């Protein structure tokens, strides 16, 4: 058949808003025709005109720009099934049609609403936002299985055959847990079932009749806080966000004490059960907020630091506690939720765990990489995620370097006299001028010296960003020296060896909030550790400056980059190029939940990471000692203004 | 490189007793060289000269027949490792060498002892015996993993890499249950572990150091009896055979009553738990007999009728109880033993379940086919497995026809007044002559009329073969007619409507053992059902006679083919071509346990079976009614003699 003959028999189809165009055979359904042009429409019912997911809006008239005349009679008239659907759902068939039920009889211009696209996109809003296609590991399909006949095949093979025939899904296996569920599900609705399939490979849920429910949970297991996003896996929408204190805290505040606690088998069991029960609680809580049943959740993505990773998996983390910090596994894992002990969610649900990078660089940092890597700009980008340790990623020219710096929890407010987490009531901004001290707390836009007489901000403590600003201001004001010590003459605001930020009558607890010499020392140690790690990676790349800095985590969201640079927490960089990217680990977990190709992508990316073990590098100690001092002040010391 | 040049540098190697020969590169180890010639030697330690599995016996001298001179100096001298092994194990290195440690330096003739062959063969002794290669689904390999290093990969990926490097085993996954076991196992013996691998795909067991244990269990789950063979998966040897009464009997003697019992969810749960606990007990019992720990069992093959199959899997068999007898699944299944609830065996053990053929033709019949099909002779072969139902296979010209006949349990002695299973004490042979009745019991070689005065065989009852002989003899003697009724004039031996076989003073229970009119009727119904099923399949093939008959199961082992033909139980056939094949279902299970390729083979074979549903065939009823009568007696009625 020559090209001309072929074309003369086929019809032009133009899809808006993309403008894609192509020729399709007469009689092709709009569902198939759009697919031929590379646009996948949503469809659950498989063309049975019941789900209404594939709605399209034909436009009629002459379109000179496209050199095409689209007419109503170029589409097949609505048949009984489509008319019934339109009546039931109030659809105006002159404006919208079911693509599965409408066939092409001539040239047509078609508008495809976003809601009908099978591969929805979610925009990740952050530095250099990028889009993520919604392409989850789970899919649901509706299928009708012919009844059992005497001497015929068993029910599961007939369901398999129906899935192959109606959806081209082949070689599917069955979660053995469902063996007992196949027959009741098939009998309940005359052979009509909705089947949930994992990775195009395994049937994990069978429900009678037509069902649309498809939900997943992305969880970032922090040492202190567990945070979960409950997502609609069909739209990518976040339906609920739930956080919970990590119940393991009662067995040990920090990771090292939890590793010690796990040395006893009973302790290990308690830590494991605590996190598993908490994950169940998170799922149940998020489902309640979203108005779902928790057992509607069929997919889970977990990220966390290596200790949380091992404890959740029931692996004793004892070896992470000493050299050479060996992990049991650093590979991505696919498990059944029930094998992990999860009970609240669906019994066939799956759990995907992101890979780890090194002994102290866990799946949470892999998630940060997954969230940030696709939007990196040219040049050198430094990504810092500060929790109890600081995980550092340095990306340039296709290389990714990683290190973990033992900053300790000072930036999170721990081990600071009046330190606290970044939460409402915490002092987050501090200014020291000739007129005295002023500050701001989280949750209030006013400065402490802008209040009416007799009112105060009633601070509860001071969080990481507040401490950093306090140290920078004390240094700029000459109250402390480069070595961090209070200068003898300036020691006046407060008792000896401390500096008063908020007097007792202003604070929530009725206790003065001060910065002590010990606090300044803790910040110096933490910032020196972080800086030394960054320097080590810069050395490895042979560079002296970075072009972009991304600060991940809660700490990164509150910190003022100028102050961070002033105390030497981060290397010098154009302040406009320092951005807070929020909970990048949680975002990465959500990306992996919504798109299974991204799970594979991060597995490959992680193995490209060049990990630099700070403990093994002699220069780390040198850099650390050098960085204990505060940087030399520039000639002019004007910082920030109103912050 | 020309052929001549290549050959001039290589050495001749001849392997006896196979006589295989070939050229190998100088310096090749005998382990590699034999492999190049297609002979796989056993090796667990991977050439570390510790397991001694690869022993070979070089023979030196001139071998004119082979045109080869084999000299001692054509092999490398024993090095320190091999010498150490020889000292420790009393090996004479002038006669035997470790193939892994010995290298070729000239032409050699090598004798390979059977015990060194990796693929051992087990001969199945039965009609047309055939050999089965020992090639189990599980393999064990010893591997040494280098220690963890700072900044290096985690332990599981390093173990993976070592398995790939040392054994060419790639893309292995890990049973997630072992995640917590990897590090302790690696640390316990300096990185040396023995790993058990399922189907070359998944690591299911990791043990510190060097271990040889590899055991499996093949189980035939009968409605009444559970029978298990514990096998050494490296040699194929049966180490123990254990049987157990099916504990489900207490919830229902026959399958239909168990299906009724399962209608209640609690009943279903009880039936499932009963069979699972019994499987654990079987494993523990067999292991004890073999002197092993039950947790050394890592592989299990299960066969059974469809109801047992479903109950073991926790699937409610309710649909097997009514038309169209739909199974939940008829496919072969691979499960983890722990997911099935098994606790006695290894926690990483696997369970393979053979496929089913139809609603009433289960995995046990697939096992019969697996055991018998490879040894079929030319012509038409009928295979009958008689349990509570009779499963019939008719094989001819590459076609396999199958049917299930509802014989009921009469052939097993049930529903017979003094019936019992074929066991010691049961009357198995009966003769009726002018002199009176004589009989034999299982476990005694003497006839009842050969005993000293005052002694008796003390029969406990009468088993299937005894009843059939009794009926045949009653008929031949004219005591019953073609319709099975006692002839009025002959009704004399015993009370009216019964025939005395053993008087009360001779029996074990002190109660006369008789055959009643009801018993004869039960045998007529059973044999008519069986015959009708066979006829139906013969019709389907368009044949009037069969060439070979194989009788499987306990019943088949005791029955005299001539008597079976006399009452019309089986079609006429040359008596020499009627053979008892014993517990073919158990044999098939053992074949599947020892050879994983046979598991695939039976999956394909089963789908070729043409199943004929007797319930759907109108002619079945006609044949059944016709077959209720006993066959016409031939002119001369001499049967058996001494039997």
Interface residues (C-beta under 8 A of the other chain):
Chain A: X148 X149 X150 X151 X152 X153 X154 X155 X156 X157 X174 X176 X177 X179 X180 X182 X183 X313 X314 X315 X316 X319 X323 X324 X325 X326 X327 X328 X329 X330 X331 X333 X335 X339 X356 X358 X359 X611 X612 X613 X615 X616
Chain B: X148 X149 X150 X151 X152 X153 X154 X155 X156 X157 X174 X176 X177 X179 X180 X182 X183 X313 X314 X315 X316 X319 X323 X324 X325 X326 X327 X328 X329 X330 X331 X333 X335 X339 X356 X358 X359 X611 X612 X613 X615 X616
